[in-house]
Amino acid sequence: MFDKKDLIRLAKMEMPFGKYQGRVLIDLPEAYLIWFANQGFPEGRLGELMALALEIKINGLEGLIEPLKRTPTIH
C-alpha cells in the first residue's frame, strides 16, 4: 500500500543513479521500469516508488501525476 504523499514523491523525486540519473521517477521510461521489475527493484522507498511508477504507467494514469509536478515538495 502507498501513502498519498507517494504520488507527490513520484512527481518530484529524481532517480539517484544509472542511465536516467536526475530524471523524475514518474518520467522514467516504462521499459526501464519493466527491466527493474524483472531484475528486482532497489530496496526501500526508491524501489517501492519505482514499482508504483510502473503500475501507474501500465494503467495509463500518468496524467494524474502531471499536476503534482507543480505542487510544493513534501519531505
Number of C-alpha atoms within 10 A of each C-alpha: 5 9 8 8 11 17 19 22 22 23 23 22 19 18 19 13 9 7 9 15 12 13 16 17 24 28 18 19 14 16 10 13 23 17 11 16 15 8 9 12 17 14 8 8 10 18 16 16 21 23 19 20 26 24 16 18 18 12 9 10 12 17 10 11 19 15 11 16 17 11 11 9 13 10 6
